[in-house]
Amino acid sequence: MSNAFGSVDHHVILKKMAPFLDKNALRLLRSFLINAKVRVKIKNEISDEFFTADRGYSQGSNLSTFCFLVLMSPSHNLPDDSTAFSFSDDDQLVSSDNNYNECLAKAQRAADSFARFCNNHNIKINNSKTNFICIGNFTKSEIEKTEIKINGENIENLDQISILGVTLNRKLSITPYMADVVKIVENKTNLINNFTKYTSKKVVSILIKSFIFGKLNHGLAYFPDFSKENYRKIQAKINKLTDIKHTLAIERKHLGYSINNQAILLRRGNLLSTPNLHRLSKMNRLNKILMTLNPVWEFLEIIGTFGKNWTKSFINSRNGPIMNIDLKYSTEKTAPKIWCEDFNALPKNLRENVGTEIFETNIKKFYKSRCQHQEVEEILCEACGQNCANYRLHRNDLHCQKFKVTNFRTEKFQKFELFLHLSKSSNDYKDHIRAINQ
């Protein structure tokens, strides 16, 4: 949408807000919108008074954001079973059907409905930034002939789409996103490299965690394992950067000026390897959902992976809780399926504490204390002496066997523990969640 915040007439805003506000609040809003006097202060200089525009609401105010959200909410009432999602002044409409022609007709009706809403509220749709993508098993000819119009004008048909910073293709694959991530990591490592001469080892590690790990962590818990090649490319950039500060001159000469061993570099820099960062992100998300019992639909899916008699596996089971990876209702590359193998590879005493702050604390300790060697080749690690492919292939390793969970001195209230107790006698999971939250 173009100038969505500043184009709506004031009387339309007041009319839409009236059901939610009492008389005094409505008077305040009217005063805020109509003929409000404004001054601008820069340092010690204050401008002359001027009146606000005769339509729209000023950006930068919390009240403006609230008004806009209330105003836009009716735009989600679309025909058929189409749905809409909004973020600020960006809207996404979703239409689906098993039949191509019917799906296209639904999408056009949804687009027409949204266009009428915008026209009625004096909001201009920016057609140059409006586009659509066909997701599913469409033939090439079907994709090429697909057209959707907004106010009589065709909008662009895309091969890829970015949703909250994640680029997906027509098959909802993250392959395009991974190509973007590798480039972004390369740019960020080059940027950090410019500062390495003037900073300490500790600062370089902080920059890597903030700039590179911060980007990688965006949505990472819901991504399936990357290819070995993508892991290698990302890790190579981090290793090269770490090597500058954490390899001594005499070591570099002994190595023939090649990059030092990854396990040694990451231990010195107090950094996780990229695969271990990915595993930690997935386990943290799994634990967060179980701790908060939210979102409910995702929580119930996770509970379903533990099997029918799942409550017993947390108490008297020899093997501890195990997530079942043979799920008929879950696809191979979506959560919670992608969390199963990593969870099952954890020590029993750690798995038994999932859904608690004990797990939250110890899972970080588990991944940080293990060797951060490369996991591509089946060779013995110079640092730990184990097969480097053990973690990737989910084999038992010595670190997993030796790891000890640190318990808290004082017990804390945990929602999941109470849910576990209630579920021993009844399977009314939604009722248990509602009672615990109240």
C-alpha positions as CSV (number, residue, x, y, z in Angstrom):
1,M,0.0,0.0,0.0
2,S,1.2,3.5,-0.7
3,N,1.0,6.2,2.0
4,A,-1.4,3.9,4.0
5,F,-0.9,5.8,7.2
6,G,-1.5,9.3,5.7
7,S,-4.3,8.9,3.2
8,V,-7.4,7.9,5.3
9,D,-10.0,10.6,6.0
10,H,-10.4,11.6,9.6
11,H,-14.1,11.0,9.8
12,V,-13.5,7.4,8.6
13,I,-10.9,6.8,11.3
14,L,-13.2,8.2,14.0
15,K,-16.2,6.1,12.8
16,K,-14.2,2.9,12.9
17,M,-12.7,3.6,16.3
18,A,-16.1,4.7,17.9
19,P,-17.1,1.1,19.0
20,F,-13.9,0.6,20.9
21,L,-13.7,4.0,22.8
22,D,-15.8,5.9,25.3
23,K,-16.8,9.6,24.7
24,N,-13.7,11.0,26.5
25,A,-11.3,8.8,24.6
26,L,-13.0,9.6,21.3
27,R,-12.7,13.3,22.0
28,L,-9.0,12.9,22.7
29,L,-8.6,11.0,19.4
30,R,-10.5,13.7,17.5
31,S,-8.2,16.3,19.1
32,F,-5.2,14.2,18.1
33,L,-6.3,13.9,14.5
34,I,-8.0,17.1,13.6
35,N,-6.3,20.5,13.7
36,A,-3.6,19.4,16.1
37,K,-0.8,22.0,16.5
38,V,2.7,20.7,16.1
39,R,6.2,22.0,16.8
40,V,9.5,20.5,15.9
41,K,12.5,20.8,18.2
42,I,16.1,20.2,17.0
43,K,18.6,20.7,19.7
44,N,17.7,24.1,21.3
45,E,15.8,25.4,18.3
46,I,12.0,25.2,18.2
47,S,10.0,25.7,15.0
48,D,6.8,27.8,14.6
49,E,3.5,26.1,15.2
50,F,1.8,24.4,12.2
51,F,-1.3,22.3,11.8
52,T,-1.4,18.6,11.0
53,A,-2.8,17.4,7.6
54,D,-6.5,17.2,7.2
55,R,-6.3,13.4,6.7
56,G,-4.3,10.4,8.0
57,Y,-2.4,10.2,11.3
58,S,1.1,11.1,12.1
59,Q,3.7,8.3,12.0
60,G,5.9,7.6,15.1
61,S,3.0,7.6,17.6
62,N,1.7,4.5,19.3
63,L,-1.8,5.8,18.9
64,S,-1.4,6.0,15.2
65,T,-0.3,2.3,15.0
66,F,-3.3,1.2,17.1
67,C,-5.7,3.2,14.9
68,F,-4.2,1.7,11.7
69,L,-4.5,-1.9,13.0
70,V,-8.2,-1.4,13.9
71,L,-8.9,0.3,10.6
72,M,-7.3,-2.5,8.6
73,S,-8.8,-5.5,10.5
74,P,-12.0,-5.6,8.4
75,S,-9.8,-6.0,5.3
76,H,-9.2,-9.6,6.4
77,N,-12.9,-10.5,5.9
78,L,-12.3,-12.1,2.5
79,P,-14.7,-14.2,0.4
80,D,-14.5,-18.0,0.2
81,D,-12.0,-19.5,2.6
82,S,-9.2,-17.1,1.7
83,T,-7.2,-15.6,4.6
84,A,-5.1,-12.5,5.1
85,F,-2.0,-11.6,7.2
86,S,-0.8,-8.1,8.0
87,F,2.4,-6.6,9.2
88,S,2.4,-2.8,9.4
89,D,1.3,-1.6,5.9
90,D,2.1,-4.9,4.2
91,D,-0.7,-7.4,3.6
92,Q,-0.6,-11.0,2.3
93,L,-3.6,-12.8,1.0
94,V,-3.7,-16.6,0.8
95,S,-6.1,-18.7,-1.3
96,S,-6.0,-22.4,-1.7
97,D,-7.8,-25.2,-3.5
98,N,-7.2,-28.6,-5.0
99,N,-8.4,-27.4,-8.4
100,Y,-6.3,-24.9,-10.4
101,N,-9.1,-22.9,-11.9
102,E,-11.1,-22.7,-8.7
103,C,-7.9,-21.6,-6.8
104,L,-7.3,-18.9,-9.4
105,A,-10.9,-17.7,-9.1
106,K,-10.6,-17.5,-5.3
107,A,-7.4,-15.6,-5.5
108,Q,-9.0,-13.0,-7.9
109,R,-12.1,-12.6,-5.7
110,A,-9.8,-12.1,-2.6
111,A,-7.8,-9.5,-4.5
112,D,-11.0,-7.7,-5.7
113,S,-12.4,-7.7,-2.1
114,F,-9.2,-6.1,-0.8
115,A,-9.0,-3.6,-3.6
116,R,-12.6,-2.5,-2.8
117,F,-11.7,-2.1,0.9
118,C,-8.7,0.1,0.0
119,N,-10.7,2.2,-2.4
120,N,-13.5,2.8,0.1
121,H,-11.0,4.0,2.7
122,N,-8.9,6.2,0.3
123,I,-5.9,3.8,0.6
124,K,-3.9,3.5,-2.6
125,I,-2.5,0.1,-3.5
126,N,1.0,0.3,-4.9
127,N,0.8,-2.1,-7.9
128,S,4.5,-1.9,-8.6
129,K,5.1,-3.6,-5.1
130,T,2.1,-5.9,-5.4
131,N,2.8,-9.5,-6.6
132,F,1.7,-13.1,-6.3
133,I,3.3,-16.6,-6.3
134,C,1.8,-20.0,-7.2
135,I,2.8,-22.6,-4.5
136,G,2.2,-26.2,-5.3
137,N,2.4,-28.8,-8.1
138,F,1.5,-26.4,-10.9
139,T,2.6,-27.2,-14.5
140,K,4.9,-24.6,-16.3
141,S,2.0,-23.7,-18.7
142,E,-0.4,-23.1,-15.8
143,I,2.1,-20.8,-14.1
144,E,2.8,-18.9,-17.2
145,K,-0.9,-18.3,-18.0
146,T,-1.9,-17.3,-14.5
147,E,-3.0,-13.7,-14.1
148,I,-4.3,-11.7,-11.2
149,K,-5.5,-8.2,-11.5
150,I,-5.7,-5.3,-9.0
151,N,-8.0,-2.5,-10.1
152,G,-7.9,-3.9,-13.7
153,E,-4.0,-4.0,-13.8
154,N,-2.0,-7.2,-13.9
155,I,0.4,-7.7,-11.0
156,E,3.7,-9.5,-11.2
157,N,4.0,-13.3,-11.0
158,L,7.0,-14.3,-8.9
159,D,9.2,-17.5,-8.8
160,Q,10.3,-16.6,-5.2
161,I,8.8,-14.8,-2.3
162,S,10.2,-13.3,0.9
163,I,8.2,-13.8,4.1
164,L,9.5,-12.1,7.2
165,G,13.0,-12.1,5.7
166,V,13.0,-15.8,4.6
167,T,13.1,-16.4,0.8
168,L,11.1,-19.4,-0.4
169,N,10.4,-20.8,-3.9
170,R,7.2,-22.3,-5.3
171,K,7.9,-25.6,-3.5
172,L,8.3,-23.8,-0.1
173,S,12.0,-24.8,-0.2
174,I,14.6,-22.8,1.7
175,T,17.2,-23.3,-1.1
176,P,16.9,-19.6,-2.3
177,Y,17.3,-18.5,1.4
178,M,20.4,-20.5,1.9
179,A,22.0,-18.9,-1.2
180,D,21.2,-15.5,0.3
181,V,22.5,-16.5,3.7
182,V,25.9,-17.6,2.3
183,K,26.2,-14.2,0.6
184,I,25.2,-12.3,3.7
185,V,27.6,-14.2,5.9
186,E,30.4,-13.4,3.4
187,N,29.5,-9.7,3.4
188,K,29.4,-9.6,7.2
189,T,32.7,-11.5,7.6
190,N,34.4,-9.0,5.2
191,L,32.9,-6.1,7.3
192,I,34.2,-7.6,10.6
193,N,37.6,-8.3,9.0
194,N,38.1,-4.6,8.5
195,F,38.0,-4.1,12.3
196,T,40.1,-7.2,13.4
197,K,43.4,-5.2,13.3
198,Y,42.1,-2.7,15.8
199,T,40.1,-4.9,18.2
200,S,40.8,-7.7,20.7
201,K,40.1,-11.4,20.4
202,K,37.1,-11.0,22.7
203,V,35.6,-8.3,20.5
204,V,36.0,-10.3,17.3
205,S,34.1,-13.2,19.0
206,I,31.3,-10.8,20.1
207,L,31.0,-9.4,16.5
208,I,30.7,-12.9,15.1
209,K,28.0,-13.8,17.6
210,S,26.1,-10.6,17.0
211,F,26.4,-10.1,13.2
212,I,26.7,-13.6,11.9
213,F,25.1,-15.9,14.5
214,G,22.3,-13.3,14.9
215,K,21.5,-13.6,11.2
216,L,21.7,-17.3,11.1
217,N,19.4,-17.7,14.1
218,H,16.5,-16.0,12.3
219,G,13.9,-18.8,12.0
220,L,16.7,-21.4,12.3
221,A,14.8,-23.7,14.6
222,Y,12.2,-24.4,11.8
223,F,14.7,-25.1,9.0
224,P,15.8,-28.7,8.2
225,D,19.5,-29.5,8.3
226,F,21.5,-27.6,5.7
227,S,23.5,-29.5,3.1
228,K,27.0,-30.4,4.0
229,E,28.2,-27.9,1.4
230,N,26.2,-25.0,2.9
231,Y,27.5,-25.8,6.4
232,R,31.0,-25.9,5.0
233,K,30.7,-22.6,3.2
234,I,29.4,-20.7,6.2
235,Q,31.8,-22.3,8.6
236,A,34.8,-21.6,6.3
237,K,34.0,-17.9,6.5
238,I,33.8,-18.0,10.3
239,N,37.0,-20.1,10.6
240,K,39.0,-17.7,8.4
241,L,37.9,-14.7,10.5
242,T,38.6,-16.5,13.8
243,D,42.0,-17.7,12.6
244,I,43.3,-14.1,12.3
245,K,43.1,-13.5,16.1
246,H,43.3,-16.9,17.6
247,T,46.3,-18.5,15.8
248,L,49.8,-17.5,17.0
249,A,52.5,-16.4,14.5
250,I,54.6,-19.5,15.3
251,E,51.6,-21.8,14.8
252,R,50.8,-20.1,11.5
253,K,54.3,-20.7,10.3
254,H,54.2,-24.4,11.4
255,L,50.9,-24.8,9.5
256,G,52.4,-23.5,6.3
257,Y,50.2,-20.4,6.6
258,S,47.0,-22.4,6.2
259,I,44.0,-22.0,8.5
260,N,44.2,-23.7,11.9
261,N,42.1,-26.7,13.0
262,Q,38.4,-25.7,13.4
263,A,38.0,-27.4,16.8
264,I,41.0,-25.5,18.2
265,L,39.9,-22.1,16.7
266,L,36.3,-22.3,18.0
267,R,37.4,-23.5,21.4
268,R,39.7,-20.5,21.7
269,G,37.0,-18.1,20.4
270,N,34.3,-19.6,22.7
271,L,32.1,-20.2,19.6
272,L,29.8,-22.9,18.4
273,S,30.1,-24.6,15.0
274,T,27.3,-23.9,12.6
275,P,25.7,-27.4,12.9
276,N,25.8,-27.2,16.7
277,L,24.3,-23.6,16.6
278,H,21.5,-25.1,14.4
279,R,20.9,-28.0,16.9
280,L,20.9,-25.6,19.8
281,S,18.3,-23.3,18.1
282,K,16.0,-26.3,17.5
283,M,16.3,-27.7,21.0
284,N,15.7,-24.2,22.5
285,R,12.5,-23.8,20.5
286,L,11.3,-27.3,21.4
287,N,11.9,-26.5,25.1
288,K,10.3,-23.1,24.9
289,I,7.0,-24.5,23.5
290,L,6.9,-27.2,26.2
291,M,7.7,-24.7,29.0
292,T,5.0,-22.2,27.9
293,L,2.4,-24.7,26.5
294,N,2.2,-22.2,23.7
295,P,1.3,-22.2,20.8
296,V,-1.2,-24.8,21.7
297,W,-1.5,-26.5,18.3
298,E,2.3,-26.9,18.1
299,F,2.5,-28.1,21.7
300,L,-0.1,-30.8,21.1
301,E,1.9,-32.0,17.9
302,I,5.0,-32.3,20.0
303,I,3.1,-34.3,22.7
304,G,1.9,-36.6,20.0
305,T,5.5,-37.5,19.0
306,F,6.2,-39.0,22.4
307,G,3.6,-41.8,21.8
308,K,0.4,-43.0,23.5
309,N,1.9,-43.7,27.0
310,W,4.2,-40.7,26.9
311,T,3.7,-39.8,30.5
312,K,5.4,-43.0,31.6
313,S,8.5,-42.3,29.4
314,F,9.3,-39.2,31.5
315,I,9.3,-41.2,34.8
316,N,9.9,-44.9,34.8
317,S,11.3,-45.5,31.3
318,R,14.7,-47.1,30.9
319,N,15.4,-45.1,27.7
320,G,13.7,-41.8,28.8
321,P,11.4,-39.8,26.5
322,I,11.9,-40.5,22.8
323,M,10.3,-38.5,20.0
324,N,8.7,-40.8,17.3
325,I,10.0,-39.8,13.9
326,D,7.6,-42.0,11.9
327,L,4.6,-39.6,11.9
328,K,1.9,-39.9,9.3
329,Y,0.7,-36.3,9.8
330,S,4.1,-34.6,9.7
331,T,6.1,-34.1,6.6
332,E,9.8,-34.9,6.5
333,K,11.2,-31.4,6.5
334,T,8.9,-29.6,9.0
335,A,8.8,-29.3,12.8
336,P,8.4,-31.3,15.0
337,K,9.8,-34.0,12.7
338,I,13.1,-32.1,12.2
339,W,13.6,-31.9,15.9
340,C,13.3,-35.7,16.6
341,E,16.7,-37.0,15.8
342,D,18.6,-34.2,17.6
343,F,16.4,-34.6,20.7
344,N,16.8,-38.4,20.7
345,A,20.6,-38.1,20.5
346,L,20.7,-36.2,23.8
347,P,21.7,-37.9,27.1
348,K,18.8,-39.5,28.9
349,N,19.2,-37.3,32.0
350,L,18.9,-34.2,29.8
351,R,15.9,-35.4,27.8
352,E,14.0,-36.2,31.1
353,N,14.2,-32.5,32.0
354,V,12.8,-31.1,28.7
355,G,10.1,-28.4,29.3
356,T,12.0,-27.0,32.3
357,E,14.6,-24.3,33.0
358,I,17.0,-27.1,33.9
359,F,16.9,-28.2,30.2
360,E,17.2,-24.6,29.0
361,T,20.4,-24.1,31.1
362,N,22.0,-27.5,30.4
363,I,21.3,-27.7,26.7
364,K,23.5,-24.7,26.1
365,K,26.2,-26.2,28.3
366,F,25.9,-29.5,26.4
367,Y,26.5,-28.0,23.0
368,K,29.1,-25.5,24.1
369,S,31.2,-28.1,26.0
370,R,31.3,-30.6,23.1
371,C,34.1,-30.5,20.5
372,Q,33.3,-28.1,17.7
373,H,35.1,-30.1,14.9
374,Q,34.0,-30.2,11.3
375,E,31.4,-32.9,10.6
376,V,31.9,-33.4,6.8
377,E,34.6,-36.0,6.6
378,E,34.8,-39.3,8.5
379,I,38.2,-38.7,10.1
380,L,39.5,-38.7,13.7
381,C,39.4,-35.2,15.3
382,E,42.9,-33.9,16.4
383,A,41.3,-32.3,19.4
384,C,39.0,-34.9,20.9
385,G,40.1,-38.1,19.0
386,Q,36.5,-39.0,18.0
387,N,35.1,-39.7,14.5
388,C,34.1,-36.2,13.1
389,A,30.9,-37.6,11.6
390,N,29.5,-38.9,14.8
391,Y,27.3,-35.9,15.6
392,R,26.0,-35.6,12.0
393,L,25.1,-39.3,11.8
394,H,23.6,-39.2,15.4
395,R,26.0,-41.9,16.7
396,N,26.7,-42.3,20.4
397,D,29.7,-40.2,21.4
398,L,31.8,-40.1,24.5
399,H,30.6,-36.5,25.3
400,C,27.0,-37.6,25.4
401,Q,27.8,-40.5,27.8
402,K,29.9,-38.4,30.2
403,F,27.6,-35.3,30.3
404,K,26.1,-34.6,33.7
405,V,23.0,-32.4,34.2
406,T,23.3,-29.7,36.8
407,N,20.1,-29.3,38.9
408,F,18.9,-26.2,40.6
409,R,19.2,-26.0,44.4
410,T,15.6,-24.8,44.8
411,E,12.7,-26.1,42.7
412,K,10.8,-23.7,40.5
413,F,7.2,-24.0,39.3
414,Q,7.1,-25.4,35.8
415,K,4.0,-25.5,33.6
416,F,5.0,-28.6,31.8
417,E,5.6,-30.6,35.0
418,L,2.1,-29.7,36.2
419,F,0.7,-30.6,32.7
420,L,2.5,-34.0,32.9
421,H,1.0,-34.6,36.3
422,L,-2.6,-33.8,35.1
423,S,-2.2,-36.0,32.0
424,K,-1.5,-39.1,34.0
425,S,-5.2,-39.4,34.8
426,S,-6.9,-37.6,31.9
427,N,-6.2,-36.9,28.2
428,D,-8.2,-33.7,28.0
429,Y,-5.0,-31.8,27.0
430,K,-6.7,-28.5,26.1
431,D,-8.6,-28.4,29.4
432,H,-5.3,-28.9,31.2
433,I,-3.6,-26.1,29.3
434,R,-6.5,-23.7,30.0
435,A,-6.5,-24.6,33.7
436,I,-2.8,-24.1,34.1
437,N,-2.8,-20.8,32.3
438,Q,-5.6,-19.5,34.5
